[in-house]
Amino acid sequence: MPDLGKYAAEVLTAYGATLVLLGLLVALTVWRGRRVRTQLEQAGREETQKNG
């Protein structure tokens, strides 16, 4: 790890915040994808029932 000097705390905090935000973004993307997939499957089932 490079020597960050007197700004080590700020740099490491920025890295940590970035990782947290990226993790949150990935989690929200996965959650929304699952929700949309469920909605599409439900809509497909309803359409199939309509068409018999």
PDB file of N, CA, C and O in Angstrom, chain B, residues numbered from 101:
ATOM      1  N   MET B 101       0.847  -1.175   0.000  1.00  0.00           N
ATOM      2  CA  MET B 101       0.000   0.000   0.000  1.00  0.00           C
ATOM      3  C   MET B 101       0.894   1.240   0.000  1.00  0.00           C
ATOM      4  O   MET B 101       1.864   1.311   0.754  1.00  0.00           O
ATOM      5  N   PRO B 102       0.565   2.207  -0.843  1.00  0.00           N
ATOM      6  CA  PRO B 102       1.406   3.404  -0.905  1.00  0.00           C
ATOM      7  C   PRO B 102       1.282   4.231   0.376  1.00  0.00           C
ATOM      8  O   PRO B 102       0.281   4.172   1.090  1.00  0.00           O
ATOM      9  N   ASP B 103       2.330   4.998   0.634  1.00  0.00           N
ATOM     10  CA  ASP B 103       2.313   5.889   1.790  1.00  0.00           C
ATOM     11  C   ASP B 103       1.400   7.068   1.467  1.00  0.00           C
ATOM     12  O   ASP B 103       1.650   7.807   0.516  1.00  0.00           O
ATOM     13  N   LEU B 104       0.355   7.241   2.249  1.00  0.00           N
ATOM     14  CA  LEU B 104      -0.627   8.289   1.973  1.00  0.00           C
ATOM     15  C   LEU B 104      -0.354   9.570   2.745  1.00  0.00           C
ATOM     16  O   LEU B 104      -1.030  10.581   2.553  1.00  0.00           O
ATOM     17  N   GLY B 105       0.633   9.518   3.612  1.00  0.00           N
ATOM     18  CA  GLY B 105       1.016  10.719   4.348  1.00  0.00           C
ATOM     19  C   GLY B 105      -0.064  11.196   5.301  1.00  0.00           C
ATOM     20  O   GLY B 105      -0.800  10.400   5.884  1.00  0.00           O
ATOM     21  N   LYS B 106      -0.142  12.501   5.445  1.00  0.00           N
ATOM     22  CA  LYS B 106      -1.069  13.060   6.433  1.00  0.00           C
ATOM     23  C   LYS B 106      -2.527  12.964   5.993  1.00  0.00           C
ATOM     24  O   LYS B 106      -3.425  13.234   6.791  1.00  0.00           O
ATOM     25  N   TYR B 107      -2.779  12.588   4.750  1.00  0.00           N
ATOM     26  CA  TYR B 107      -4.154  12.471   4.258  1.00  0.00           C
ATOM     27  C   TYR B 107      -4.653  11.027   4.255  1.00  0.00           C
ATOM     28  O   TYR B 107      -5.658  10.721   3.612  1.00  0.00           O
ATOM     29  N   ALA B 108      -3.972  10.153   4.954  1.00  0.00           N
ATOM     30  CA  ALA B 108      -4.326   8.730   4.955  1.00  0.00           C
ATOM     31  C   ALA B 108      -5.766   8.505   5.403  1.00  0.00           C
ATOM     32  O   ALA B 108      -6.491   7.728   4.782  1.00  0.00           O
ATOM     33  N   ALA B 109      -6.182   9.165   6.457  1.00  0.00           N
ATOM     34  CA  ALA B 109      -7.546   8.969   6.971  1.00  0.00           C
ATOM     35  C   ALA B 109      -8.581   9.398   5.937  1.00  0.00           C
ATOM     36  O   ALA B 109      -9.577   8.705   5.727  1.00  0.00           O
ATOM     37  N   GLU B 110      -8.350  10.528   5.298  1.00  0.00           N
ATOM     38  CA  GLU B 110      -9.303  11.026   4.305  1.00  0.00           C
ATOM     39  C   GLU B 110      -9.376  10.105   3.094  1.00  0.00           C
ATOM     40  O   GLU B 110     -10.459   9.811   2.588  1.00  0.00           O
ATOM     41  N   VAL B 111      -8.214   9.654   2.637  1.00  0.00           N
ATOM     42  CA  VAL B 111      -8.176   8.774   1.467  1.00  0.00           C
ATOM     43  C   VAL B 111      -8.852   7.446   1.775  1.00  0.00           C
ATOM     44  O   VAL B 111      -9.651   6.956   0.977  1.00  0.00           O
ATOM     45  N   LEU B 112      -8.539   6.862   2.923  1.00  0.00           N
ATOM     46  CA  LEU B 112      -9.143   5.580   3.289  1.00  0.00           C
ATOM     47  C   LEU B 112     -10.647   5.724   3.517  1.00  0.00           C
ATOM     48  O   LEU B 112     -11.412   4.816   3.190  1.00  0.00           O
ATOM     49  N   THR B 113     -11.073   6.850   4.072  1.00  0.00           N
ATOM     50  CA  THR B 113     -12.504   7.103   4.239  1.00  0.00           C
ATOM     51  C   THR B 113     -13.188   7.204   2.878  1.00  0.00           C
ATOM     52  O   THR B 113     -14.289   6.685   2.694  1.00  0.00           O
ATOM     53  N   ALA B 114     -12.546   7.863   1.939  1.00  0.00           N
ATOM     54  CA  ALA B 114     -13.117   7.980   0.597  1.00  0.00           C
ATOM     55  C   ALA B 114     -13.213   6.610  -0.074  1.00  0.00           C
ATOM     56  O   ALA B 114     -14.217   6.300  -0.714  1.00  0.00           O
ATOM     57  N   TYR B 115     -12.166   5.789   0.073  1.00  0.00           N
ATOM     58  CA  TYR B 115     -12.218   4.428  -0.474  1.00  0.00           C
ATOM     59  C   TYR B 115     -13.355   3.637   0.166  1.00  0.00           C
ATOM     60  O   TYR B 115     -14.107   2.952  -0.528  1.00  0.00           O
ATOM     61  N   GLY B 116     -13.480   3.732   1.469  1.00  0.00           N
ATOM     62  CA  GLY B 116     -14.537   3.016   2.178  1.00  0.00           C
ATOM     63  C   GLY B 116     -15.918   3.462   1.734  1.00  0.00           C
ATOM     64  O   GLY B 116     -16.797   2.634   1.492  1.00  0.00           O
ATOM     65  N   ALA B 117     -16.112   4.773   1.626  1.00  0.00           N
ATOM     66  CA  ALA B 117     -17.406   5.296   1.187  1.00  0.00           C
ATOM     67  C   ALA B 117     -17.720   4.837  -0.232  1.00  0.00           C
ATOM     68  O   ALA B 117     -18.865   4.508  -0.542  1.00  0.00           O
ATOM     69  N   THR B 118     -16.711   4.815  -1.088  1.00  0.00           N
ATOM     70  CA  THR B 118     -16.913   4.358  -2.460  1.00  0.00           C
ATOM     71  C   THR B 118     -17.336   2.897  -2.492  1.00  0.00           C
ATOM     72  O   THR B 118     -18.251   2.534  -3.231  1.00  0.00           O
ATOM     73  N   LEU B 119     -16.685   2.063  -1.705  1.00  0.00           N
ATOM     74  CA  LEU B 119     -17.043   0.642  -1.663  1.00  0.00           C
ATOM     75  C   LEU B 119     -18.458   0.439  -1.132  1.00  0.00           C
ATOM     76  O   LEU B 119     -19.199  -0.405  -1.636  1.00  0.00           O
ATOM     77  N   VAL B 120     -18.829   1.207  -0.121  1.00  0.00           N
ATOM     78  CA  VAL B 120     -20.186   1.103   0.428  1.00  0.00           C
ATOM     79  C   VAL B 120     -21.214   1.507  -0.627  1.00  0.00           C
ATOM     80  O   VAL B 120     -22.221   0.824  -0.808  1.00  0.00           O
ATOM     81  N   LEU B 121     -20.962   2.606  -1.317  1.00  0.00           N
ATOM     82  CA  LEU B 121     -21.901   3.066  -2.344  1.00  0.00           C
ATOM     83  C   LEU B 121     -21.997   2.080  -3.503  1.00  0.00           C
ATOM     84  O   LEU B 121     -23.089   1.836  -4.018  1.00  0.00           O
ATOM     85  N   LEU B 122     -20.873   1.515  -3.917  1.00  0.00           N
ATOM     86  CA  LEU B 122     -20.905   0.512  -4.980  1.00  0.00           C
ATOM     87  C   LEU B 122     -21.677  -0.726  -4.544  1.00  0.00           C
ATOM     88  O   LEU B 122     -22.461  -1.277  -5.317  1.00  0.00           O
ATOM     89  N   GLY B 123     -21.459  -1.161  -3.314  1.00  0.00           N
ATOM     90  CA  GLY B 123     -22.200  -2.304  -2.787  1.00  0.00           C
ATOM     91  C   GLY B 123     -23.687  -2.030  -2.745  1.00  0.00           C
ATOM     92  O   GLY B 123     -24.489  -2.898  -3.091  1.00  0.00           O
ATOM     93  N   LEU B 124     -24.065  -0.833  -2.327  1.00  0.00           N
ATOM     94  CA  LEU B 124     -25.475  -0.448  -2.285  1.00  0.00           C
ATOM     95  C   LEU B 124     -26.075  -0.428  -3.687  1.00  0.00           C
ATOM     96  O   LEU B 124     -27.197  -0.891  -3.892  1.00  0.00           O
ATOM     97  N   LEU B 125     -25.341   0.099  -4.637  1.00  0.00           N
ATOM     98  CA  LEU B 125     -25.818   0.143  -6.016  1.00  0.00           C
ATOM     99  C   LEU B 125     -26.022  -1.254  -6.584  1.00  0.00           C
ATOM    100  O   LEU B 125     -27.024  -1.511  -7.251  1.00  0.00           O
ATOM    101  N   VAL B 126     -25.097  -2.147  -6.331  1.00  0.00           N
ATOM    102  CA  VAL B 126     -25.228  -3.532  -6.802  1.00  0.00           C
ATOM    103  C   VAL B 126     -26.420  -4.204  -6.133  1.00  0.00           C
ATOM    104  O   VAL B 126     -27.194  -4.891  -6.800  1.00  0.00           O
ATOM    105  N   ALA B 127     -26.577  -4.016  -4.822  1.00  0.00           N
ATOM    106  CA  ALA B 127     -27.693  -4.631  -4.098  1.00  0.00           C
ATOM    107  C   ALA B 127     -29.032  -4.120  -4.619  1.00  0.00           C
ATOM    108  O   ALA B 127     -29.961  -4.905  -4.811  1.00  0.00           O
ATOM    109  N   LEU B 128     -29.140  -2.827  -4.846  1.00  0.00           N
ATOM    110  CA  LEU B 128     -30.388  -2.268  -5.374  1.00  0.00           C
ATOM    111  C   LEU B 128     -30.676  -2.777  -6.782  1.00  0.00           C
ATOM    112  O   LEU B 128     -31.831  -3.030  -7.125  1.00  0.00           O
ATOM    113  N   THR B 129     -29.647  -2.926  -7.591  1.00  0.00           N
ATOM    114  CA  THR B 129     -29.826  -3.431  -8.947  1.00  0.00           C
ATOM    115  C   THR B 129     -30.326  -4.867  -8.932  1.00  0.00           C
ATOM    116  O   THR B 129     -31.240  -5.214  -9.680  1.00  0.00           O
ATOM    117  N   VAL B 130     -29.740  -5.698  -8.091  1.00  0.00           N
ATOM    118  CA  VAL B 130     -30.170  -7.094  -7.979  1.00  0.00           C
ATOM    119  C   VAL B 130     -31.599  -7.164  -7.455  1.00  0.00           C
ATOM    120  O   VAL B 130     -32.414  -7.926  -7.976  1.00  0.00           O
ATOM    121  N   TRP B 131     -31.907  -6.378  -6.429  1.00  0.00           N
ATOM    122  CA  TRP B 131     -33.256  -6.369  -5.845  1.00  0.00           C
ATOM    123  C   TRP B 131     -34.293  -5.955  -6.882  1.00  0.00           C
ATOM    124  O   TRP B 131     -35.342  -6.587  -7.005  1.00  0.00           O
ATOM    125  N   ARG B 132     -33.998  -4.892  -7.627  1.00  0.00           N
ATOM    126  CA  ARG B 132     -34.951  -4.417  -8.631  1.00  0.00           C
ATOM    127  C   ARG B 132     -35.095  -5.430  -9.763  1.00  0.00           C
ATOM    128  O   ARG B 132     -36.200  -5.635 -10.267  1.00  0.00           O
ATOM    129  N   GLY B 133     -34.016  -6.054 -10.162  1.00  0.00           N
ATOM    130  CA  GLY B 133     -34.075  -7.071 -11.208  1.00  0.00           C
ATOM    131  C   GLY B 133     -34.958  -8.234 -10.816  1.00  0.00           C
ATOM    132  O   GLY B 133     -35.740  -8.725 -11.630  1.00  0.00           O
ATOM    133  N   ARG B 134     -34.841  -8.677  -9.582  1.00  0.00           N
ATOM    134  CA  ARG B 134     -35.694  -9.776  -9.107  1.00  0.00           C
ATOM    135  C   ARG B 134     -37.154  -9.352  -9.085  1.00  0.00           C
ATOM    136  O   ARG B 134     -38.038 -10.121  -9.464  1.00  0.00           O
ATOM    137  N   ARG B 135     -37.402  -8.125  -8.639  1.00  0.00           N
ATOM    138  CA  ARG B 135     -38.784  -7.629  -8.570  1.00  0.00           C
ATOM    139  C   ARG B 135     -39.400  -7.534  -9.968  1.00  0.00           C
ATOM    140  O   ARG B 135     -40.544  -7.939 -10.171  1.00  0.00           O
ATOM    141  N   VAL B 136     -38.656  -7.009 -10.915  1.00  0.00           N
ATOM    142  CA  VAL B 136     -39.160  -6.871 -12.281  1.00  0.00           C
ATOM    143  C   VAL B 136     -39.372  -8.240 -12.910  1.00  0.00           C
ATOM    144  O   VAL B 136     -40.361  -8.447 -13.613  1.00  0.00           O
ATOM    145  N   ARG B 137     -38.459  -9.182 -12.669  1.00  0.00           N
ATOM    146  CA  ARG B 137     -38.610 -10.533 -13.207  1.00  0.00           C
ATOM    147  C   ARG B 137     -39.896 -11.173 -12.682  1.00  0.00           C
ATOM    148  O   ARG B 137     -40.628 -11.816 -13.434  1.00  0.00           O
ATOM    149  N   THR B 138     -40.162 -10.996 -11.392  1.00  0.00           N
ATOM    150  CA  THR B 138     -41.381 -11.538 -10.797  1.00  0.00           C
ATOM    151  C   THR B 138     -42.618 -10.913 -11.437  1.00  0.00           C
ATOM    152  O   THR B 138     -43.587 -11.613 -11.734  1.00  0.00           O
ATOM    153  N   GLN B 139     -42.588  -9.609 -11.649  1.00  0.00           N
ATOM    154  CA  GLN B 139     -43.720  -8.927 -12.275  1.00  0.00           C
ATOM    155  C   GLN B 139     -43.932  -9.412 -13.704  1.00  0.00           C
ATOM    156  O   GLN B 139     -45.072  -9.597 -14.131  1.00  0.00           O
ATOM    157  N   LEU B 140     -42.851  -9.618 -14.443  1.00  0.00           N
ATOM    158  CA  LEU B 140     -42.973 -10.106 -15.817  1.00  0.00           C
ATOM    159  C   LEU B 140     -43.540 -11.519 -15.855  1.00  0.00           C
ATOM    160  O   LEU B 140     -44.373 -11.836 -16.705  1.00  0.00           O
ATOM    161  N   GLU B 141     -43.090 -12.366 -14.937  1.00  0.00           N
ATOM    162  CA  GLU B 141     -43.620 -13.726 -14.888  1.00  0.00           C
ATOM    163  C   GLU B 141     -45.103 -13.715 -14.554  1.00  0.00           C
ATOM    164  O   GLU B 141     -45.874 -14.483 -15.130  1.00  0.00           O
ATOM    165  N   GLN B 142     -45.508 -12.857 -13.636  1.00  0.00           N
ATOM    166  CA  GLN B 142     -46.919 -12.758 -13.265  1.00  0.00           C
ATOM    167  C   GLN B 142     -47.741 -12.248 -14.447  1.00  0.00           C
ATOM    168  O   GLN B 142     -48.826 -12.765 -14.713  1.00  0.00           O
ATOM    169  N   ALA B 143     -47.241 -11.249 -15.149  1.00  0.00           N
ATOM    170  CA  ALA B 143     -47.954 -10.725 -16.311  1.00  0.00           C
ATOM    171  C   ALA B 143     -48.061 -11.791 -17.391  1.00  0.00           C
ATOM    172  O   ALA B 143     -49.087 -11.883 -18.064  1.00  0.00           O
ATOM    173  N   GLY B 144     -47.029 -12.590 -17.567  1.00  0.00           N
ATOM    174  CA  GLY B 144     -47.067 -13.671 -18.551  1.00  0.00           C
ATOM    175  C   GLY B 144     -48.093 -14.720 -18.182  1.00  0.00           C
ATOM    176  O   GLY B 144     -48.796 -15.232 -19.052  1.00  0.00           O
ATOM    177  N   ARG B 145     -48.189 -15.049 -16.896  1.00  0.00           N
ATOM    178  CA  ARG B 145     -49.196 -16.021 -16.449  1.00  0.00           C
ATOM    179  C   ARG B 145     -50.605 -15.483 -16.671  1.00  0.00           C
ATOM    180  O   ARG B 145     -51.491 -16.222 -17.101  1.00  0.00           O
ATOM    181  N   GLU B 146     -50.815 -14.210 -16.383  1.00  0.00           N
ATOM    182  CA  GLU B 146     -52.135 -13.607 -16.589  1.00  0.00           C
ATOM    183  C   GLU B 146     -52.501 -13.615 -18.069  1.00  0.00           C
ATOM    184  O   GLU B 146     -53.646 -13.887 -18.429  1.00  0.00           O
ATOM    185  N   GLU B 147     -51.533 -13.320 -18.918  1.00  0.00           N
ATOM    186  CA  GLU B 147     -51.782 -13.316 -20.367  1.00  0.00           C
ATOM    187  C   GLU B 147     -52.104 -14.722 -20.853  1.00  0.00           C
ATOM    188  O   GLU B 147     -52.979 -14.902 -21.700  1.00  0.00           O
ATOM    189  N   THR B 148     -51.406 -15.713 -20.327  1.00  0.00           N
ATOM    190  CA  THR B 148     -51.659 -17.100 -20.711  1.00  0.00           C
ATOM    191  C   THR B 148     -53.061 -17.521 -20.287  1.00  0.00           C
ATOM    192  O   THR B 148     -53.748 -18.219 -21.033  1.00  0.00           O
ATOM    193  N   GLN B 149     -53.489 -17.109 -19.111  1.00  0.00           N
ATOM    194  CA  GLN B 149     -54.823 -17.458 -18.632  1.00  0.00           C
ATOM    195  C   GLN B 149     -55.899 -16.789 -19.480  1.00  0.00           C
ATOM    196  O   GLN B 149     -56.953 -17.380 -19.716  1.00  0.00           O
ATOM    197  N   LYS B 150     -55.649 -15.565 -19.940  1.00  0.00           N
ATOM    198  CA  LYS B 150     -56.609 -14.858 -20.796  1.00  0.00           C
ATOM    199  C   LYS B 150     -56.790 -15.587 -22.123  1.00  0.00           C
ATOM    200  O   LYS B 150     -57.910 -15.768 -22.600  1.00  0.00           O
ATOM    201  N   ASN B 151     -55.667 -16.002 -22.710  1.00  0.00           N
ATOM    202  CA  ASN B 151     -55.701 -16.609 -24.038  1.00  0.00           C
ATOM    203  C   ASN B 151     -56.098 -18.075 -23.986  1.00  0.00           C
ATOM    204  O   ASN B 151     -56.395 -18.681 -25.016  1.00  0.00           O
ATOM    205  N   GLY B 152     -56.101 -18.632 -22.816  1.00  0.00           N
ATOM    206  CA  GLY B 152     -56.534 -19.999 -22.616  1.00  0.00           C
ATOM    207  C   GLY B 152     -55.661 -20.966 -23.274  1.00  0.00           C
ATOM    208  O   GLY B 152     -55.902 -22.171 -23.193  1.00  0.00           O
TER     209      GLY B 152
END
